[in-house]
Amino acid sequence: MTGPDLDPEQYPPIDPREPVPDDAGVLLPGAQDELPEAPAEPTPDDGGNAGGVREPA
């Protein structure tokens, strides 16, 4: 299977020898400067695992 034909004006070819930019805004203009807070991990309740993360089998 081959990839779709992309417009080189909108999607220029990637040179793997080029260093990765330190600023993510170069890669994703319009992206947020800071990431939102990560959601809290669910924890098991005192009465078992109801509503929490299930234990592996």
CHARMM-style PDB file with segment names, atoms N, HN, CA, C and O in Angstrom:
ATOM      1  N   MET     1       0.853  -1.171   0.000  1.00  0.00      PROA
ATOM      2  CA  MET     1       0.000   0.000   0.000  1.00  0.00      PROA
ATOM      3  C   MET     1       0.900   1.236   0.000  1.00  0.00      PROA
ATOM      4  O   MET     1       1.901   1.282   0.716  1.00  0.00      PROA
ATOM      5  N   THR     2       0.553   2.196  -0.775  1.00  0.00      PROA
ATOM      6  HN  THR     2      -0.260   2.158  -1.356  1.00  0.00      PROA
ATOM      7  CA  THR     2       1.341   3.423  -0.843  1.00  0.00      PROA
ATOM      8  C   THR     2       0.618   4.546  -0.117  1.00  0.00      PROA
ATOM      9  O   THR     2      -0.594   4.490   0.091  1.00  0.00      PROA
ATOM     10  N   GLY     3       1.372   5.557   0.264  1.00  0.00      PROA
ATOM     11  HN  GLY     3       2.356   5.602   0.095  1.00  0.00      PROA
ATOM     12  CA  GLY     3       0.788   6.714   0.927  1.00  0.00      PROA
ATOM     13  C   GLY     3       0.065   7.603  -0.061  1.00  0.00      PROA
ATOM     14  O   GLY     3       0.272   7.497  -1.270  1.00  0.00      PROA
ATOM     15  N   PRO     4      -0.792   8.489   0.458  1.00  0.00      PROA
ATOM     16  CA  PRO     4      -1.518   9.389  -0.436  1.00  0.00      PROA
ATOM     17  C   PRO     4      -0.563  10.426  -1.028  1.00  0.00      PROA
ATOM     18  O   PRO     4       0.484  10.723  -0.454  1.00  0.00      PROA
ATOM     19  N   ASP     5      -0.940  10.966  -2.173  1.00  0.00      PROA
ATOM     20  HN  ASP     5      -1.792  10.725  -2.640  1.00  0.00      PROA
ATOM     21  CA  ASP     5      -0.151  12.038  -2.775  1.00  0.00      PROA
ATOM     22  C   ASP     5      -0.455  13.322  -2.025  1.00  0.00      PROA
ATOM     23  O   ASP     5      -1.563  13.852  -2.106  1.00  0.00      PROA
ATOM     24  N   LEU     6       0.546  13.823  -1.287  1.00  0.00      PROA
ATOM     25  HN  LEU     6       1.446  13.392  -1.221  1.00  0.00      PROA
ATOM     26  CA  LEU     6       0.363  15.019  -0.488  1.00  0.00      PROA
ATOM     27  C   LEU     6       0.867  16.234  -1.239  1.00  0.00      PROA
ATOM     28  O   LEU     6       1.828  16.150  -2.005  1.00  0.00      PROA
ATOM     29  N   ASP     7       0.220  17.356  -1.018  1.00  0.00      PROA
ATOM     30  HN  ASP     7      -0.560  17.425  -0.397  1.00  0.00      PROA
ATOM     31  CA  ASP     7       0.621  18.616  -1.629  1.00  0.00      PROA
ATOM     32  C   ASP     7       1.937  19.062  -0.993  1.00  0.00      PROA
ATOM     33  O   ASP     7       1.967  19.315   0.211  1.00  0.00      PROA
ATOM     34  N   PRO     8       3.031  19.167  -1.763  1.00  0.00      PROA
ATOM     35  CA  PRO     8       4.325  19.540  -1.168  1.00  0.00      PROA
ATOM     36  C   PRO     8       4.341  20.966  -0.614  1.00  0.00      PROA
ATOM     37  O   PRO     8       5.204  21.296   0.199  1.00  0.00      PROA
ATOM     38  N   GLU     9       3.408  21.811  -1.036  1.00  0.00      PROA
ATOM     39  HN  GLU     9       2.706  21.543  -1.697  1.00  0.00      PROA
ATOM     40  CA  GLU     9       3.334  23.157  -0.466  1.00  0.00      PROA
ATOM     41  C   GLU     9       2.804  23.101   0.967  1.00  0.00      PROA
ATOM     42  O   GLU     9       3.268  23.835   1.839  1.00  0.00      PROA
ATOM     43  N   GLN    10       1.830  22.225   1.199  1.00  0.00      PROA
ATOM     44  HN  GLN    10       1.452  21.628   0.491  1.00  0.00      PROA
ATOM     45  CA  GLN    10       1.233  22.109   2.529  1.00  0.00      PROA
ATOM     46  C   GLN    10       2.025  21.141   3.405  1.00  0.00      PROA
ATOM     47  O   GLN    10       2.154  21.364   4.609  1.00  0.00      PROA
ATOM     48  N   TYR    11       2.551  20.081   2.820  1.00  0.00      PROA
ATOM     49  HN  TYR    11       2.445  19.900   1.842  1.00  0.00      PROA
ATOM     50  CA  TYR    11       3.313  19.072   3.547  1.00  0.00      PROA
ATOM     51  C   TYR    11       4.688  18.920   2.892  1.00  0.00      PROA
ATOM     52  O   TYR    11       4.876  18.038   2.054  1.00  0.00      PROA
ATOM     53  N   PRO    12       5.649  19.767   3.265  1.00  0.00      PROA
ATOM     54  CA  PRO    12       6.965  19.638   2.650  1.00  0.00      PROA
ATOM     55  C   PRO    12       7.643  18.336   3.065  1.00  0.00      PROA
ATOM     56  O   PRO    12       7.349  17.802   4.135  1.00  0.00      PROA
ATOM     57  N   PRO    13       8.538  17.821   2.240  1.00  0.00      PROA
ATOM     58  CA  PRO    13       9.228  16.576   2.604  1.00  0.00      PROA
ATOM     59  C   PRO    13      10.050  16.760   3.882  1.00  0.00      PROA
ATOM     60  O   PRO    13      10.563  17.845   4.157  1.00  0.00      PROA
ATOM     61  N   ILE    14      10.162  15.689   4.644  1.00  0.00      PROA
ATOM     62  HN  ILE    14       9.745  14.808   4.420  1.00  0.00      PROA
ATOM     63  CA  ILE    14      10.911  15.719   5.902  1.00  0.00      PROA
ATOM     64  C   ILE    14      12.315  15.187   5.647  1.00  0.00      PROA
ATOM     65  O   ILE    14      12.492  14.122   5.056  1.00  0.00      PROA
ATOM     66  N   ASP    15      13.309  15.945   6.102  1.00  0.00      PROA
ATOM     67  HN  ASP    15      13.165  16.810   6.582  1.00  0.00      PROA
ATOM     68  CA  ASP    15      14.697  15.513   5.994  1.00  0.00      PROA
ATOM     69  C   ASP    15      15.101  14.900   7.336  1.00  0.00      PROA
ATOM     70  O   ASP    15      15.211  15.631   8.320  1.00  0.00      PROA
ATOM     71  N   PRO    16      15.325  13.586   7.413  1.00  0.00      PROA
ATOM     72  CA  PRO    16      15.647  12.959   8.699  1.00  0.00      PROA
ATOM     73  C   PRO    16      16.985  13.409   9.279  1.00  0.00      PROA
ATOM     74  O   PRO    16      17.243  13.186  10.462  1.00  0.00      PROA
ATOM     75  N   ARG    17      17.841  14.038   8.473  1.00  0.00      PROA
ATOM     76  HN  ARG    17      17.632  14.220   7.513  1.00  0.00      PROA
ATOM     77  CA  ARG    17      19.126  14.526   8.987  1.00  0.00      PROA
ATOM     78  C   ARG    17      19.000  15.879   9.667  1.00  0.00      PROA
ATOM     79  O   ARG    17      19.927  16.316  10.349  1.00  0.00      PROA
ATOM     80  N   GLU    18      17.859  16.551   9.490  1.00  0.00      PROA
ATOM     81  HN  GLU    18      17.106  16.196   8.936  1.00  0.00      PROA
ATOM     82  CA  GLU    18      17.657  17.867  10.087  1.00  0.00      PROA
ATOM     83  C   GLU    18      17.367  17.710  11.581  1.00  0.00      PROA
ATOM     84  O   GLU    18      16.590  16.833  11.957  1.00  0.00      PROA
ATOM     85  N   PRO    19      17.972  18.541  12.448  1.00  0.00      PROA
ATOM     86  CA  PRO    19      17.718  18.401  13.893  1.00  0.00      PROA
ATOM     87  C   PRO    19      16.283  18.782  14.245  1.00  0.00      PROA
ATOM     88  O   PRO    19      15.644  19.575  13.554  1.00  0.00      PROA
ATOM     89  N   VAL    20      15.802  18.207  15.321  1.00  0.00      PROA
ATOM     90  HN  VAL    20      16.321  17.562  15.883  1.00  0.00      PROA
ATOM     91  CA  VAL    20      14.452  18.483  15.798  1.00  0.00      PROA
ATOM     92  C   VAL    20      14.449  19.858  16.464  1.00  0.00      PROA
ATOM     93  O   VAL    20      15.334  20.142  17.271  1.00  0.00      PROA
ATOM     94  N   PRO    21      13.474  20.723  16.147  1.00  0.00      PROA
ATOM     95  CA  PRO    21      13.455  22.045  16.782  1.00  0.00      PROA
ATOM     96  C   PRO    21      13.111  21.943  18.261  1.00  0.00      PROA
ATOM     97  O   PRO    21      12.369  21.052  18.675  1.00  0.00      PROA
ATOM     98  N   ASP    22      13.658  22.866  19.060  1.00  0.00      PROA
ATOM     99  HN  ASP    22      14.261  23.589  18.725  1.00  0.00      PROA
ATOM    100  CA  ASP    22      13.365  22.901  20.491  1.00  0.00      PROA
ATOM    101  C   ASP    22      11.965  23.429  20.766  1.00  0.00      PROA
ATOM    102  O   ASP    22      11.351  23.076  21.773  1.00  0.00      PROA
ATOM    103  N   ASP    23      11.460  24.271  19.874  1.00  0.00      PROA
ATOM    104  HN  ASP    23      11.959  24.558  19.056  1.00  0.00      PROA
ATOM    105  CA  ASP    23      10.152  24.885  20.048  1.00  0.00      PROA
ATOM    106  C   ASP    23       9.106  24.078  19.285  1.00  0.00      PROA
ATOM    107  O   ASP    23       9.175  23.963  18.061  1.00  0.00      PROA
ATOM    108  N   ALA    24       8.133  23.518  20.013  1.00  0.00      PROA
ATOM    109  HN  ALA    24       8.076  23.612  21.007  1.00  0.00      PROA
ATOM    110  CA  ALA    24       7.091  22.715  19.368  1.00  0.00      PROA
ATOM    111  C   ALA    24       6.186  23.577  18.492  1.00  0.00      PROA
ATOM    112  O   ALA    24       5.507  23.049  17.612  1.00  0.00      PROA
ATOM    113  N   GLY    25       6.161  24.885  18.711  1.00  0.00      PROA
ATOM    114  HN  GLY    25       6.713  25.315  19.426  1.00  0.00      PROA
ATOM    115  CA  GLY    25       5.349  25.781  17.903  1.00  0.00      PROA
ATOM    116  C   GLY    25       5.773  25.788  16.452  1.00  0.00      PROA
ATOM    117  O   GLY    25       4.973  26.119  15.577  1.00  0.00      PROA
ATOM    118  N   VAL    26       7.016  25.430  16.176  1.00  0.00      PROA
ATOM    119  HN  VAL    26       7.667  25.161  16.887  1.00  0.00      PROA
ATOM    120  CA  VAL    26       7.487  25.342  14.793  1.00  0.00      PROA
ATOM    121  C   VAL    26       6.791  24.181  14.090  1.00  0.00      PROA
ATOM    122  O   VAL    26       6.425  24.282  12.919  1.00  0.00      PROA
ATOM    123  N   LEU    27       6.612  23.078  14.814  1.00  0.00      PROA
ATOM    124  HN  LEU    27       6.909  22.996  15.766  1.00  0.00      PROA
ATOM    125  CA  LEU    27       5.978  21.898  14.235  1.00  0.00      PROA
ATOM    126  C   LEU    27       4.461  22.017  14.220  1.00  0.00      PROA
ATOM    127  O   LEU    27       3.816  21.568  13.273  1.00  0.00      PROA
ATOM    128  N   LEU    28       3.891  22.607  15.244  1.00  0.00      PROA
ATOM    129  HN  LEU    28       4.415  22.972  16.013  1.00  0.00      PROA
ATOM    130  CA  LEU    28       2.440  22.749  15.355  1.00  0.00      PROA
ATOM    131  C   LEU    28       2.085  24.202  15.641  1.00  0.00      PROA
ATOM    132  O   LEU    28       1.794  24.546  16.786  1.00  0.00      PROA
ATOM    133  N   PRO    29       2.101  25.059  14.626  1.00  0.00      PROA
ATOM    134  CA  PRO    29       1.740  26.446  14.906  1.00  0.00      PROA
ATOM    135  C   PRO    29       0.285  26.518  15.354  1.00  0.00      PROA
ATOM    136  O   PRO    29      -0.568  25.869  14.750  1.00  0.00      PROA
ATOM    137  N   GLY    30      -0.008  27.255  16.349  1.00  0.00      PROA
ATOM    138  HN  GLY    30       0.686  27.782  16.839  1.00  0.00      PROA
ATOM    139  CA  GLY    30      -1.375  27.340  16.862  1.00  0.00      PROA
ATOM    140  C   GLY    30      -1.615  26.398  18.028  1.00  0.00      PROA
ATOM    141  O   GLY    30      -2.695  26.423  18.620  1.00  0.00      PROA
ATOM    142  N   ALA    31      -0.630  25.559  18.378  1.00  0.00      PROA
ATOM    143  HN  ALA    31       0.246  25.538  17.897  1.00  0.00      PROA
ATOM    144  CA  ALA    31      -0.775  24.679  19.534  1.00  0.00      PROA
ATOM    145  C   ALA    31      -0.553  25.494  20.805  1.00  0.00      PROA
ATOM    146  O   ALA    31       0.073  26.553  20.773  1.00  0.00      PROA
ATOM    147  N   GLN    32      -1.066  24.995  21.914  1.00  0.00      PROA
ATOM    148  HN  GLN    32      -1.574  24.134  21.940  1.00  0.00      PROA
ATOM    149  CA  GLN    32      -0.903  25.682  23.191  1.00  0.00      PROA
ATOM    150  C   GLN    32       0.564  25.713  23.585  1.00  0.00      PROA
ATOM    151  O   GLN    32       1.323  24.804  23.248  1.00  0.00      PROA
ATOM    152  N   ASP    33       0.966  26.761  24.301  1.00  0.00      PROA
ATOM    153  HN  ASP    33       0.350  27.499  24.575  1.00  0.00      PROA
ATOM    154  CA  ASP    33       2.340  26.841  24.788  1.00  0.00      PROA
ATOM    155  C   ASP    33       2.587  25.852  25.918  1.00  0.00      PROA
ATOM    156  O   ASP    33       3.672  25.279  26.022  1.00  0.00      PROA
ATOM    157  N   GLU    34       1.579  25.654  26.766  1.00  0.00      PROA
ATOM    158  HN  GLU    34       0.699  26.119  26.681  1.00  0.00      PROA
ATOM    159  CA  GLU    34       1.717  24.735  27.885  1.00  0.00      PROA
ATOM    160  C   GLU    34       0.626  23.675  27.799  1.00  0.00      PROA
ATOM    161  O   GLU    34      -0.491  23.948  27.359  1.00  0.00      PROA
ATOM    162  N   LEU    35       0.962  22.480  28.221  1.00  0.00      PROA
ATOM    163  HN  LEU    35       1.869  22.258  28.579  1.00  0.00      PROA
ATOM    164  CA  LEU    35      -0.016  21.396  28.225  1.00  0.00      PROA
ATOM    165  C   LEU    35      -0.965  21.549  29.405  1.00  0.00      PROA
ATOM    166  O   LEU    35      -0.560  22.052  30.453  1.00  0.00      PROA
ATOM    167  N   PRO    36      -2.229  21.124  29.259  1.00  0.00      PROA
ATOM    168  CA  PRO    36      -3.145  21.165  30.404  1.00  0.00      PROA
ATOM    169  C   PRO    36      -2.719  20.134  31.452  1.00  0.00      PROA
ATOM    170  O   PRO    36      -1.943  19.222  31.167  1.00  0.00      PROA
ATOM    171  N   GLU    37      -3.239  20.297  32.657  1.00  0.00      PROA
ATOM    172  HN  GLU    37      -3.870  21.038  32.888  1.00  0.00      PROA
ATOM    173  CA  GLU    37      -2.933  19.360  33.728  1.00  0.00      PROA
ATOM    174  C   GLU    37      -3.429  17.963  33.359  1.00  0.00      PROA
ATOM    175  O   GLU    37      -4.488  17.813  32.749  1.00  0.00      PROA
ATOM    176  N   ALA    38      -2.669  16.961  33.726  1.00  0.00      PROA
ATOM    177  HN  ALA    38      -1.809  17.083  34.222  1.00  0.00      PROA
ATOM    178  CA  ALA    38      -3.064  15.576  33.465  1.00  0.00      PROA
ATOM    179  C   ALA    38      -4.228  15.202  34.382  1.00  0.00      PROA
ATOM    180  O   ALA    38      -4.282  15.661  35.523  1.00  0.00      PROA
ATOM    181  N   PRO    39      -5.159  14.376  33.903  1.00  0.00      PROA
ATOM    182  CA  PRO    39      -6.267  13.972  34.780  1.00  0.00      PROA
ATOM    183  C   PRO    39      -5.752  13.078  35.904  1.00  0.00      PROA
ATOM    184  O   PRO    39      -4.751  12.380  35.748  1.00  0.00      PROA
ATOM    185  N   ALA    40      -6.444  13.109  37.030  1.00  0.00      PROA
ATOM    186  HN  ALA    40      -7.258  13.676  37.158  1.00  0.00      PROA
ATOM    187  CA  ALA    40      -6.050  12.291  38.176  1.00  0.00      PROA
ATOM    188  C   ALA    40      -6.337  10.825  37.877  1.00  0.00      PROA
ATOM    189  O   ALA    40      -7.366  10.486  37.292  1.00  0.00      PROA
ATOM    190  N   GLU    41      -5.421   9.970  38.283  1.00  0.00      PROA
ATOM    191  HN  GLU    41      -4.585  10.245  38.759  1.00  0.00      PROA
ATOM    192  CA  GLU    41      -5.598   8.532  38.097  1.00  0.00      PROA
ATOM    193  C   GLU    41      -6.657   8.026  39.073  1.00  0.00      PROA
ATOM    194  O   GLU    41      -6.635   8.391  40.248  1.00  0.00      PROA
ATOM    195  N   PRO    42      -7.586   7.191  38.601  1.00  0.00      PROA
ATOM    196  CA  PRO    42      -8.561   6.625  39.544  1.00  0.00      PROA
ATOM    197  C   PRO    42      -7.873   5.656  40.501  1.00  0.00      PROA
ATOM    198  O   PRO    42      -6.944   4.942  40.124  1.00  0.00      PROA
ATOM    199  N   THR    43      -8.341   5.644  41.731  1.00  0.00      PROA
ATOM    200  HN  THR    43      -9.096   6.224  42.037  1.00  0.00      PROA
ATOM    201  CA  THR    43      -7.767   4.746  42.730  1.00  0.00      PROA
ATOM    202  C   THR    43      -8.867   3.846  43.281  1.00  0.00      PROA
ATOM    203  O   THR    43     -10.038   4.224  43.263  1.00  0.00      PROA
ATOM    204  N   PRO    44      -8.510   2.666  43.768  1.00  0.00      PROA
ATOM    205  CA  PRO    44      -9.523   1.771  44.347  1.00  0.00      PROA
ATOM    206  C   PRO    44     -10.153   2.405  45.585  1.00  0.00      PROA
ATOM    207  O   PRO    44      -9.474   3.055  46.379  1.00  0.00      PROA
ATOM    208  N   ASP    45     -11.461   2.206  45.734  1.00  0.00      PROA
ATOM    209  HN  ASP    45     -12.013   1.678  45.089  1.00  0.00      PROA
ATOM    210  CA  ASP    45     -12.158   2.691  46.928  1.00  0.00      PROA
ATOM    211  C   ASP    45     -11.867   1.762  48.091  1.00  0.00      PROA
ATOM    212  O   ASP    45     -11.308   0.681  47.907  1.00  0.00      PROA
ATOM    213  N   ASP    46     -12.252   2.188  49.299  1.00  0.00      PROA
ATOM    214  HN  ASP    46     -12.707   3.066  49.449  1.00  0.00      PROA
ATOM    215  CA  ASP    46     -12.047   1.335  50.477  1.00  0.00      PROA
ATOM    216  C   ASP    46     -12.870   0.057  50.388  1.00  0.00      PROA
ATOM    217  O   ASP    46     -12.480  -0.956  50.971  1.00  0.00      PROA
ATOM    218  N   GLY    47     -13.984   0.069  49.685  1.00  0.00      PROA
ATOM    219  HN  GLY    47     -14.301   0.892  49.211  1.00  0.00      PROA
ATOM    220  CA  GLY    47     -14.860  -1.091  49.617  1.00  0.00      PROA
ATOM    221  C   GLY    47     -14.577  -1.976  48.419  1.00  0.00      PROA
ATOM    222  O   GLY    47     -15.505  -2.607  47.912  1.00  0.00      PROA
ATOM    223  N   GLY    48     -13.362  -2.055  47.947  1.00  0.00      PROA
ATOM    224  HN  GLY    48     -12.608  -1.542  48.358  1.00  0.00      PROA
ATOM    225  CA  GLY    48     -13.037  -2.897  46.797  1.00  0.00      PROA
ATOM    226  C   GLY    48     -12.566  -2.042  45.634  1.00  0.00      PROA
ATOM    227  O   GLY    48     -12.021  -0.957  45.834  1.00  0.00      PROA
ATOM    228  N   ASN    49     -12.774  -2.529  44.428  1.00  0.00      PROA
ATOM    229  HN  ASN    49     -13.217  -3.411  44.266  1.00  0.00      PROA
ATOM    230  CA  ASN    49     -12.308  -1.815  43.245  1.00  0.00      PROA
ATOM    231  C   ASN    49     -13.429  -1.078  42.508  1.00  0.00      PROA
ATOM    232  O   ASN    49     -13.256  -0.710  41.346  1.00  0.00      PROA
ATOM    233  N   ALA    50     -14.535  -0.863  43.137  1.00  0.00      PROA
ATOM    234  HN  ALA    50     -14.676  -1.162  44.081  1.00  0.00      PROA
ATOM    235  CA  ALA    50     -15.641  -0.185  42.465  1.00  0.00      PROA
ATOM    236  C   ALA    50     -15.224   1.220  42.076  1.00  0.00      PROA
ATOM    237  O   ALA    50     -14.867   2.023  42.939  1.00  0.00      PROA
ATOM    238  N   GLY    51     -15.264   1.523  40.803  1.00  0.00      PROA
ATOM    239  HN  GLY    51     -15.553   0.871  40.103  1.00  0.00      PROA
ATOM    240  CA  GLY    51     -14.925   2.851  40.323  1.00  0.00      PROA
ATOM    241  C   GLY    51     -13.441   3.088  40.169  1.00  0.00      PROA
ATOM    242  O   GLY    51     -13.038   4.152  39.699  1.00  0.00      PROA
ATOM    243  N   GLY    52     -12.625   2.138  40.546  1.00  0.00      PROA
ATOM    244  HN  GLY    52     -12.953   1.274  40.927  1.00  0.00      PROA
ATOM    245  CA  GLY    52     -11.186   2.307  40.437  1.00  0.00      PROA
ATOM    246  C   GLY    52     -10.604   1.495  39.304  1.00  0.00      PROA
ATOM    247  O   GLY    52     -11.332   0.972  38.460  1.00  0.00      PROA
ATOM    248  N   VAL    53      -9.321   1.395  39.290  1.00  0.00      PROA
ATOM    249  HN  VAL    53      -8.729   1.819  39.975  1.00  0.00      PROA
ATOM    250  CA  VAL    53      -8.626   0.622  38.272  1.00  0.00      PROA
ATOM    251  C   VAL    53      -8.676  -0.846  38.648  1.00  0.00      PROA
ATOM    252  O   VAL    53      -8.361  -1.207  39.782  1.00  0.00      PROA
ATOM    253  N   ARG    54      -9.072  -1.704  37.702  1.00  0.00      PROA
ATOM    254  HN  ARG    54      -9.328  -1.411  36.781  1.00  0.00      PROA
ATOM    255  CA  ARG    54      -9.152  -3.129  37.985  1.00  0.00      PROA
ATOM    256  C   ARG    54      -7.756  -3.728  38.103  1.00  0.00      PROA
ATOM    257  O   ARG    54      -6.828  -3.318  37.405  1.00  0.00      PROA
ATOM    258  N   GLU    55      -7.624  -4.690  38.986  1.00  0.00      PROA
ATOM    259  HN  GLU    55      -8.377  -5.023  39.553  1.00  0.00      PROA
ATOM    260  CA  GLU    55      -6.374  -5.411  39.136  1.00  0.00      PROA
ATOM    261  C   GLU    55      -6.208  -6.365  37.960  1.00  0.00      PROA
ATOM    262  O   GLU    55      -7.197  -6.920  37.482  1.00  0.00      PROA
ATOM    263  N   PRO    56      -4.987  -6.567  37.485  1.00  0.00      PROA
ATOM    264  CA  PRO    56      -4.787  -7.524  36.382  1.00  0.00      PROA
ATOM    265  C   PRO    56      -5.139  -8.937  36.841  1.00  0.00      PROA
ATOM    266  O   PRO    56      -5.000  -9.274  38.016  1.00  0.00      PROA
ATOM    267  N   ALA    57      -5.589  -9.744  35.907  1.00  0.00      PROA
ATOM    268  HN  ALA    57      -5.702  -9.470  34.952  1.00  0.00      PROA
ATOM    269  CA  ALA    57      -5.992 -11.116  36.229  1.00  0.00      PROA
ATOM    270  C   ALA    57      -4.811 -11.976  36.577  1.00  0.00      PROA
ATOM    271  OT1 ALA    57      -4.975 -13.159  36.874  1.00  0.00      PROA
TER     272      ALA     57
END
